[in-house]
Amino acid sequence: MRITHRSGVRPCDLGGSAAGEPRAPRLGHNPPVDSALPISYWLTTGAPPALPAHAGATTADVAVIGAGLTGLWTAVRLLETDPGLRVVVVEAESVGFGASGRNGGFCVASLTHGLENGLRHYPDEMTILHREGMANLRGIVDFTRAHGIDCELEETGELAFADRPDQVDDFRAHAALAAGHGERAVLMDAEEARAEVHSPRWAGGLWLPDSCVMLNPAKLTWGLARVAGEMGAAVHEGTRVTGLERVAGGVRVATRDTEGRSGSVRARHAVVATSAYSGWLRRLRPLFVPVYDYALVSEPLTPGQRAAVGWARRQGLADANNQFHYFRLTADDRILWGGYDAIYHPGNGVGPAFDRRPATFEKLEANFRATFPQLAGLRFPYRWGGAIDTTTRFTATFGRTMGGRVVYALGYTGLGVGATRWAGGILRDMLLRPGSDLLRLRFVRTLPFPFPPEPLRNLTVETVRNEMVRADANGGRRGLLLRTLDALGVGFDS
Ligand SMILES: Cc1cc2nc3c(=O)[nH]c(=O)nc-3n(C[C@H](O)[C@H](O)[C@H](O)COP(=O)(O)OP(=O)(O)OC[C@H]3O[C@@H](n4cnc5c(N)ncnc54)[C@H](O)[C@@H]3O)c2cc1C
């Protein structure tokens, strides 16, 4: 069952402008209602002042490339362990520009893209991975409180809705599995599900109260940048990494700022935290495909609209189809409605050209209206897309290159809001604590089955995606191709 997937279904862009393209504008508090700017609602909720670009030739112990959640958690976790470390974070655009500032804000405990997927790939490690995931989620909540990061965090859990009886069966099986791992799971019949959140669609529900918190992901990312700075990291925006080379005693990270000025950071180690935009590092290309996922955010609901939808407990919601929707309330009672489509652009394409997709926006809006006919008049002024990095195992993958001087983590497949903190801990261990037990996990040590090169990659992704659409239309029954891939333990998802 798909209780923990957070994005529609497909791959695409290298997030952000390519080297030399103008840097995306930073928006403050003025919402870009109906504007053509491909910007997420979250990024309009109070961006802090811009940080200076990196200049000249500097040195550091660790250079972190990318200031999304992976890069910033890594900086924080390195400095928690060794406060004397000189950590430099360089970000091509602005903090949270990538998926970290554009996602649904479902911060889930699962490190494995759900229990079922975890059991498929790491049956012998699932107990520890589940325990680690739950502890990691607690760690995020505690960290935000301890450091005064107001990211509108709500401990509501996540509630999945079924459209069909077979999905209700899946919910039952998942509830048993969750209970077996000591997790609370609340099953709802159709009447209870519709009473909880008023839609004629629901045939049942499954609420997991303890394994997901909802938050404003941009505020979390900005808060982490602030705390990383307070801990001693130098965080630079508008600084694109254009090259990485091995030098005596470490690596040299070549940079270029938005004015075209070159610079460099010579560091003992570098951390690659560029997620779906990681195509710039050739050796990472086989490991992931970027998939574009899209979201809409409405105007704030009126008191009448708010009452008409129920949703008193404000859970993060999702349906259970292959092409699924995820939806939630924001702190000011807007509805974020995302998912369904997941689009791959050949050649691991990423970039601003893919941030808006009118056909997907229309489809999303039509599906919303079918789900909540009582909110027919609700408008969606915010519409955007972002790139998700998916692997054939749907879980993050870790590795080293350049003689161990460079480490990386990517591939969260639509579930990185929580898992990035854990990944930051693994990257920290790879650099500072080689004896860490976690580094011995197969989950950490092994690489996923690679995606084929183009043009086979595009063909494969499109074929699998079409099969998933067909399965949804066919009452959830998976065809031969999907069943074969399931048996082989590989696939494509978001
Ligand atoms: C629409 C959408 C919805 C999602 N919903 C959820 C959800 O609800 N829950 C969930 O858990 N996950 C969700 N995800 C996934 C989640 O957002 C990601 O897994 C997570 O944010 C990854 O963080 P990151 O730091 O690894 O990557 P990013 O946030 O993408 O950060 C990478 C950074 O690297 C920078 N960069 C790239 N190239 C360079 C370079 N050469 N030099 C310097 N910097 C560079 C980029 O500008 C970017 O800021 C969603 C993703 C999308 C797109």
The ligand as a MOL file (V3000), in Angstrom:
LIG
                    3D

  0  0  0     0  0            999 V3000
M  V30 BEGIN CTAB
M  V30 COUNTS 53 58 0 0 0
M  V30 BEGIN ATOM
M  V30 1 C 6.5670 18.7720 -5.3240 0
M  V30 2 C 7.2970 17.9290 -4.2990 0
M  V30 3 C 6.5900 17.4210 -3.2100 0
M  V30 4 C 7.2650 16.6670 -2.2480 0
M  V30 5 N 6.5940 16.3160 -1.1130 0
M  V30 6 C 7.2630 15.7110 -0.0950 0
M  V30 7 C 6.6240 15.4860 1.1560 0
M  V30 8 O 5.4950 15.9030 1.3970 0
M  V30 9 N 7.3210 14.8010 2.1020 0
M  V30 10 C 8.6010 14.3740 1.8820 0
M  V30 11 O 9.1740 13.7460 2.7740 0
M  V30 12 N 9.2600 14.6520 0.7320 0
M  V30 13 C 8.6210 15.3230 -0.2440 0
M  V30 14 N 9.2890 15.6470 -1.3890 0
M  V30 15 C 10.7150 15.2800 -1.5000 0
M  V30 16 C 11.5940 16.1890 -0.6490 0
M  V30 17 O 11.2510 17.5260 -0.8690 0
M  V30 18 C 13.0660 15.9340 -1.0150 0
M  V30 19 O 13.3430 14.5630 -0.8420 0
M  V30 20 C 14.0300 16.7280 -0.1650 0
M  V30 21 O 13.6610 18.0860 -0.1010 0
M  V30 22 C 15.4380 16.5920 -0.7450 0
M  V30 23 O 16.2740 17.5490 -0.1370 0
M  V30 24 P 17.7160 17.8020 -0.7290 0
M  V30 25 O 18.3610 18.7890 0.1330 0
M  V30 26 O 18.3810 16.4850 -0.9040 0
M  V30 27 O 17.4600 18.3540 -2.1860 0
M  V30 28 P 17.0540 19.8450 -2.6650 0
M  V30 29 O 16.1360 20.4920 -1.7150 0
M  V30 30 O 16.5910 19.7100 -4.0720 0
M  V30 31 O 18.3930 20.6400 -2.5830 0
M  V30 32 C 19.4300 20.5230 -3.5380 0
M  V30 33 C 20.0550 21.8930 -3.6560 0
M  V30 34 O 21.2430 21.7920 -4.4170 0
M  V30 35 C 21.3680 22.9910 -5.1600 0
M  V30 36 N 22.2860 22.7450 -6.2610 0
M  V30 37 C 22.0740 21.9830 -7.3600 0
M  V30 38 N 23.1710 21.9730 -8.1500 0
M  V30 39 C 24.0960 22.7290 -7.5180 0
M  V30 40 C 25.4330 23.0820 -7.8260 0
M  V30 41 N 26.0310 22.6530 -8.9260 0
M  V30 42 N 26.0990 23.8980 -6.9580 0
M  V30 43 C 25.5300 24.3160 -5.8050 0
M  V30 44 N 24.2440 24.0020 -5.4780 0
M  V30 45 C 23.5480 23.2170 -6.3190 0
M  V30 46 C 19.9470 23.2760 -5.6110 0
M  V30 47 O 19.7800 24.6290 -6.0030 0
M  V30 48 C 19.1610 22.8980 -4.3860 0
M  V30 49 O 18.9050 23.9910 -3.5300 0
M  V30 50 C 8.6500 16.3830 -2.3900 0
M  V30 51 C 9.3580 16.8910 -3.4760 0
M  V30 52 C 8.6850 17.6620 -4.4310 0
M  V30 53 C 9.4620 18.2090 -5.5830 0
M  V30 END ATOM
M  V30 BEGIN BOND
M  V30 1 1 1 2
M  V30 2 1 2 3
M  V30 3 2 2 52
M  V30 4 2 3 4
M  V30 5 1 4 5
M  V30 6 1 4 50
M  V30 7 2 5 6
M  V30 8 1 6 7
M  V30 9 1 6 13
M  V30 10 2 7 8
M  V30 11 1 7 9
M  V30 12 1 9 10
M  V30 13 2 10 11
M  V30 14 1 10 12
M  V30 15 2 12 13
M  V30 16 1 13 14
M  V30 17 1 14 15
M  V30 18 1 14 50
M  V30 19 1 15 16
M  V30 20 1 16 17
M  V30 21 1 16 18
M  V30 22 1 18 19
M  V30 23 1 18 20
M  V30 24 1 20 21
M  V30 25 1 20 22
M  V30 26 1 22 23
M  V30 27 1 23 24
M  V30 28 2 24 25
M  V30 29 1 24 26
M  V30 30 1 24 27
M  V30 31 1 27 28
M  V30 32 2 28 29
M  V30 33 1 28 30
M  V30 34 1 28 31
M  V30 35 1 31 32
M  V30 36 1 32 33
M  V30 37 1 33 34
M  V30 38 1 33 48
M  V30 39 1 34 35
M  V30 40 1 35 36
M  V30 41 1 35 46
M  V30 42 1 36 37
M  V30 43 1 36 45
M  V30 44 2 37 38
M  V30 45 1 38 39
M  V30 46 1 39 40
M  V30 47 2 39 45
M  V30 48 1 40 41
M  V30 49 2 40 42
M  V30 50 1 42 43
M  V30 51 2 43 44
M  V30 52 1 44 45
M  V30 53 1 46 47
M  V30 54 1 46 48
M  V30 55 1 48 49
M  V30 56 2 50 51
M  V30 57 1 51 52
M  V30 58 1 52 53
M  V30 END BOND
M  V30 END CTAB
M  END
